[in-house]
């Protein structure tokens, strides 16, 4: 017991507690209104459910940290298959919530299958990378397959935000596992070129040309120059095709409203999110308008203000200073996870810890960018702050796996 206590990373636990408390405060304020029965029921339902989920997370975190990490390694293939099966079940029999068919209900209990799939996918990716026999490049095909399968299933569920998490994990895990930086850079070209294509295809074309020039001067290799330019050109075509043939009308509308949220056709629809979010952040000033005193928040003007746009509530009521403090907590959490990943001797545990930090980084970057109007509204929660039991349990599980691997970082050797 003494050894278990000694190896526990308390800074991460303290940050987790602080973020969860901040989330509860923001959720209560986001669902608070005048003394009407509907609003009071909303407060009671959302706030109390989040507290119940938090209690479940405390229990799950305790169990995960007490179990040997080798058990998770042995069960990884089965956990991955079970999570993929849940995605298929949700796709066929699931209930549609907020446009995404990713919810599975067992009586009154419901959970989001795409959230739980993040755990299984990260474990399987770590399993592949840590048990490889050859070079890191030899994991390319199985890694892409393991991460592409949930991404495709989630896209079919109409959940583009979660699919982005799976795709974004590929370069992060490869970079941590030791793949050459130029390969990771080549992978990053795709999302950047796709994003620029949405803004203006001429900008994306110029970006591709710049990539080719930089590749030539840094590598002097015609092969890498060709691959870089080819990646940009392919992305131009794929992005254009996706906008016209793959994305749903509401997804295209979100992208177009992001480019011009002030347009009349979007101000009353998807662009309304961005306009009201910016108004809330702007009205917060340095120190905010006070808890449950935000004009936009309490006026119920911000859609999804307890979930995807909870940071707008924080920005309006806690101000710039409060927002920075919350972001500082996130930074501490991710930096501690990276430090843990460096100190964990077993590659499986190290990759899991780094992957958990990567998932949090993707969520935080996309959510904050969405709230600030820098990215399209795609519906992705803010870890530990947004209302939602499935997301809270998933994020706590990811953190718990990293802590479990760190606590036993020198107690096991390679046995896969």
C-alpha positions in Angstrom: 0.0 0.0 0.0 2.9 2.4 0.8 4.5 1.7 -2.6 1.1 2.3 -4.3 0.8 5.6 -2.5 4.3 6.7 -3.3 4.0 6.1 -7.0 0.7 7.9 -7.5 1.0 11.1 -9.4 -1.0 13.5 -7.2 -0.6 16.7 -9.4 -2.7 15.0 -12.1 -5.3 14.0 -9.7 -5.5 17.5 -8.2 -5.9 19.0 -11.7 -8.6 16.4 -12.6 -10.5 17.3 -9.4 -10.1 21.1 -10.2 -11.3 20.6 -13.8 -14.3 18.5 -12.7 -15.3 21.1 -10.1 -15.0 23.9 -12.7 -17.2 21.8 -15.0 -19.9 21.3 -12.4 -20.0 25.1 -11.7 -20.2 25.9 -15.4 -22.9 23.3 -16.0 -25.0 24.5 -13.2 -24.8 28.1 -14.5 -25.4 27.0 -18.1 -28.6 25.2 -17.1 -29.7 27.8 -14.6 -32.6 30.2 -15.4 -35.5 31.9 -13.8 -37.9 30.0 -11.4 -39.8 28.1 -14.0 -40.6 24.5 -13.6 -38.9 23.4 -16.8 -35.7 25.2 -16.1 -35.6 23.9 -12.5 -36.1 20.4 -13.8 -33.3 20.9 -16.3 -30.9 22.1 -13.6 -31.8 19.2 -11.4 -31.5 16.6 -14.2 -28.2 17.8 -15.8 -26.4 18.8 -12.6 -27.4 15.8 -10.6 -26.7 13.4 -13.5 -23.2 14.9 -13.9 -22.6 14.4 -10.1 -23.7 10.8 -10.4 -21.4 10.2 -13.4 -18.5 11.9 -11.5 -19.1 9.4 -8.6 -19.0 6.6 -11.1 -15.7 8.0 -12.5 -14.2 8.0 -9.1 -15.0 4.4 -8.7 -13.7 3.5 -12.2 -10.5 5.5 -11.6 -9.8 3.6 -8.4 -10.4 0.2 -10.0 -8.2 1.0 -13.0 -5.3 2.2 -10.9 -5.4 -0.9 -8.7 -5.5 -3.4 -11.7 -2.1 -4.5 -13.2 -1.4 -2.9 -16.5 -0.5 -6.3 -18.0 -4.2 -7.2 -17.7 -5.1 -4.4 -20.0 -2.5 -5.5 -22.5 -3.8 -9.0 -22.6 -7.4 -7.8 -23.0 -6.6 -5.1 -25.5 -7.7 -7.0 -28.7 -11.0 -8.0 -27.0 -11.6 -4.4 -25.7 -11.0 -3.1 -29.2 -13.4 -5.6 -30.8 -16.1 -4.9 -28.2 -15.8 -1.2 -28.8 -16.1 -1.7 -32.6 -19.1 -3.9 -32.0 -20.7 -1.1 -30.0 -20.2 1.3 -32.8 -21.9 -1.1 -35.2 -24.8 -1.6 -32.8 -25.2 2.1 -32.4 -25.2 2.6 -36.1 -27.9 0.0 -36.7 -30.0 0.2 -33.5 -28.8 3.4 -31.8 -30.8 6.5 -31.0 -30.1 9.7 -32.8 -29.1 12.6 -30.5 -28.1 16.1 -31.9 -27.9 14.6 -35.4 -25.5 11.8 -34.5 -26.7 8.1 -34.3 -24.0 7.1 -31.7 -26.1 6.5 -28.6 -27.0 3.1 -27.2 -29.7 2.8 -24.5 -30.2 0.0 -22.1 -33.4 1.0 -20.4 -33.0 4.4 -18.9 -29.2 4.2 -19.1 -27.6 5.5 -22.2 -24.0 6.0 -23.4 -22.2 7.3 -26.4 -20.5 4.4 -28.2 -18.1 6.7 -30.1 -16.7 8.0 -26.8 -16.0 4.5 -25.4 -14.4 3.6 -28.7 -11.6 6.0 -28.0 -10.3 3.9 -25.2 -10.3 0.6 -27.2 -8.7 2.3 -30.2 -5.9 3.9 -28.2 -5.2 0.6 -26.4 -5.1 -1.3 -29.7 -2.8 1.3 -31.4 -0.4 1.1 -28.4 -0.6 -2.7 -28.6 0.5 -2.6 -32.3 3.3 -0.1 -31.8 4.7 -1.7 -28.7 4.7 -5.3 -30.1 6.1 -4.6 -33.5 8.9 -6.9 -34.7 10.4 -4.6 -37.4 10.8 -0.9 -38.0 8.2 1.6 -36.9 7.3 2.1 -40.6 6.1 -1.5 -40.7 3.2 -0.6 -38.5 1.8 1.8 -41.1 -0.8 -0.5 -42.5 -2.2 -2.0 -39.3 -2.1 1.4 -37.5 -4.1 3.1 -40.3 -6.5 0.1 -40.3 -7.1 0.2 -36.5 -7.7 3.9 -36.5 -9.6 4.1 -39.8 -12.2 1.6 -38.9 -13.7 3.5 -35.9 -13.3 6.8 -37.9 -15.4 5.4 -40.8 -18.0 4.0 -38.5 -18.3 7.3 -36.6 -18.6 9.2 -39.8 -21.4 6.9 -40.8 -23.0 7.8 -37.5 -22.8 11.4 -38.6 -20.3 12.4 -35.9 -17.5 14.2 -37.7 -16.0 15.6 -34.5 -15.1 12.3 -33.0 -13.8 11.0 -36.3 -11.4 13.9 -36.3 -10.0 12.6 -33.0 -9.2 9.1 -34.5 -7.5 10.6 -37.5 -5.5 13.1 -35.5 -4.1 10.3 -33.3 -2.2 8.8 -36.2 0.6 11.4 -36.4 0.7 11.9 -32.6 1.3 8.2 -31.8 3.7 7.7 -34.7 5.8 10.7 -33.6 5.9 9.4 -30.0 6.8 5.9 -31.1 9.8 7.2 -33.0 8.8 7.5 -36.6 10.8 10.0 -38.7 9.6 13.6 -38.4 9.3 14.1 -42.1 6.8 11.3 -42.3 4.7 12.9 -39.6 5.0 16.2 -41.4 3.7 14.6 -44.6 0.7 13.4 -42.7 0.0 16.8 -41.2 -0.1 18.3 -44.7 -3.4 16.6 -45.4 -5.6 18.3 -42.7 -3.9 21.6 -43.2 -4.4 21.6 -47.0 -7.9 20.4 -46.5 -8.7 23.2 -44.1 -7.2 25.8 -46.5 -9.2 24.3 -49.3 -12.3 25.0 -47.4 -11.2 28.7 -47.0 -10.0 29.2 -50.6 -8.6 26.6 -53.0 -6.0 29.1 -54.3 -4.6 29.5 -50.8 -4.4 25.7 -50.5 -2.6 25.5 -53.9 -0.1 28.1 -52.8 0.4 26.2 -49.5 1.2 23.0 -51.6 3.7 24.9 -53.6 5.4 26.2 -50.5 5.5 22.7 -49.0 7.3 21.5 -52.2 9.9 24.2 -52.0 10.6 23.6 -48.3 10.8 19.9 -48.9 13.4 20.4 -51.6 15.6 22.7 -49.5 15.4 20.6 -46.4 15.7 17.1 -47.9 17.1 17.5 -51.4 15.2 14.4 -52.2 12.9 14.4 -55.3 10.9 11.5 -53.7 9.9 13.6 -50.7 9.2 16.7 -52.8 7.0 14.6 -55.0 5.2 13.1 -52.0 4.6 16.5 -50.4 3.2 18.0 -53.5 1.2 14.9 -54.3 -0.3 15.0 -50.7 -1.4 18.5 -51.2 -2.9 18.0 -54.6 -4.8 14.8 -53.5 -6.1 16.7 -50.5 -7.4 19.5 -52.7 -9.4 17.0 -54.7 -10.6 15.0 -51.7 -11.7 18.1 -49.8 -13.6 19.4 -52.8 -15.3 16.0 -53.3 -16.2 15.7 -49.7 -17.9 19.1 -49.6 -20.0 18.2 -52.6 -20.7 14.5 -52.2 -19.8 13.2 -48.7 -20.7 15.8 -46.1 -24.3 16.1 -45.1 -26.1 19.4 -45.8 -26.0 20.5 -42.2 -22.2 19.8 -42.1 -21.6 21.9 -45.2 -23.8 24.6 -43.7 -21.6 24.6 -40.6 -18.5 25.1 -42.7 -20.1 27.8 -44.7 -21.4 29.6 -41.6 -17.9 29.4 -40.1 -16.6 31.2 -43.1 -19.3 33.9 -42.9 -21.3 33.6 -39.7 -22.8 37.1 -40.2 -24.6 36.1 -43.4 -28.4 36.5 -43.1 -29.0 32.8 -44.1 -26.9 31.6 -41.2 -27.5 34.1 -38.4 -30.7 32.3 -37.4 -29.2 28.9 -37.9 -25.8 27.3 -37.5 -24.0 30.7 -37.6 -26.0 31.7 -34.6 -23.7 29.5 -32.4 -20.6 31.5 -33.4 -22.2 34.9 -33.2 -23.6 34.3 -29.7 -20.4 32.6 -28.6 -18.3 35.5 -29.6 -20.7 37.9 -28.0 -20.5 36.0 -24.7 -16.7 35.9 -24.7 -16.5 39.6 -25.6 -18.9 40.6 -22.8 -16.8 38.7 -20.2 -14.0 41.3 -20.1 -11.1 40.7 -17.8 -12.8 39.2 -14.8 -16.3 38.2 -16.1 -19.8 39.1 -15.2 -20.0 36.8 -12.3 -21.4 33.3 -11.6 -24.9 33.0 -13.0 -24.8 36.6 -14.1 -23.8 36.3 -17.7 -26.2 38.1 -20.0 -25.8 35.6 -22.9 -25.7 32.6 -20.6 -28.6 33.4 -18.4 -30.6 34.7 -21.4 -30.2 31.2 -23.0 -28.8 32.7 -26.1 -25.9 30.2 -26.6 -27.0 26.9 -28.0 -25.5 23.8 -26.4 -24.0 26.0 -23.7 -23.7 23.2 -21.2 -21.9 20.8 -23.7 -20.0 21.9 -26.7 -20.1 25.7 -25.9 -19.4 25.4 -22.1 -16.2 27.5 -22.6 -18.4 30.4 -23.7 -20.1 30.2 -20.3 -16.7 30.3 -18.6 -15.4 33.1 -20.8 -18.5 35.3 -20.1 -18.9 34.6 -16.4 -15.3 34.1 -15.3 -13.7 36.5 -17.8 -10.3 36.4 -19.6 -8.5 35.6 -16.3 -10.8 32.7 -15.5 -10.5 31.3 -19.0 -6.7 31.5 -18.9 -6.7 29.7 -15.5 -8.8 26.9 -17.0 -6.5 26.6 -20.0 -3.5 26.5 -17.6 -5.1 23.5 -15.8 -5.4 21.8 -19.2 -1.8 22.6 -20.0 -0.6 21.2 -16.6 -2.6 18.0 -17.2 -1.2 17.4 -20.7 2.4 18.3 -19.7 2.2 15.9 -16.7 0.9 13.1 -18.9 3.8 13.7 -21.3 6.2 13.5 -18.4 4.6 10.3 -17.2 4.9 8.9 -20.7 8.6 9.7 -20.7 9.2 7.9 -17.4 7.2 4.8 -18.1 9.6 2.1 -19.2 7.2 -0.2 -21.0 6.4 1.1 -24.5 2.7 0.1 -24.2 2.1 2.3 -21.1 4.2 5.1 -22.5 2.2 5.2 -25.8 -1.1 5.1 -23.8 -0.1 8.0 -21.7 1.1 10.0 -24.7 -2.0 9.1 -26.6 -4.2 10.3 -23.7 -2.4 13.6 -23.8 -2.9 13.7 -27.6 -6.7 13.0 -27.4 -7.0 15.8 -24.8 -5.0 18.1 -27.0 -7.2 17.5 -30.0 -10.4 18.0 -28.0 -9.2 21.2 -26.4 -7.8 22.7 -29.6 -10.8 21.9 -31.7 -13.4 22.9 -29.0 -11.6 26.2 -28.1 -11.1 27.0 -31.8 -14.8 26.3 -32.5 -15.9 28.5 -29.6 -13.6 31.3 -30.8 -14.8 31.0 -34.4 -11.4 29.8 -35.7 -12.8 26.4 -36.7 -16.2 25.2 -37.9 -18.8 24.0 -35.4 -18.4 20.2 -35.5 -19.6 19.2 -32.0 -16.8 18.1 -29.8 -16.9 18.4 -26.0 -14.3 20.0 -23.7 -12.7 17.3 -21.5 -14.0 17.2 -17.9 -15.9 20.5 -18.4 -18.7 19.7 -20.8 -21.9 18.0 -19.6 -22.0 14.3 -20.6 -21.4 11.2 -18.6 -19.9 9.1 -21.5 -17.2 11.7 -22.3 -16.4 12.2 -18.6 -16.0 8.5 -18.0 -13.9 8.0 -21.2 -11.6 10.9 -20.4 -11.2 9.7 -16.8 -10.5 6.2 -18.0 -7.7 7.5 -20.3 -6.2 9.4 -17.5 -6.5 6.4 -15.2 -4.7 4.1 -17.6 -1.8 6.5 -17.8 -1.6 6.7 -14.0 -1.8 2.9 -13.7 1.0 2.5 -16.2 3.1 5.1 -14.3 2.5 3.5 -10.9 3.9 0.2 -12.2 6.4 1.7 -14.6 9.3 -0.5 -13.3 7.4 -3.6 -12.3 7.0 -5.3 -15.6 9.1 -6.0 -18.7 8.2 -6.7 -22.3 6.0 -9.7 -22.5 3.9 -9.3 -25.6 
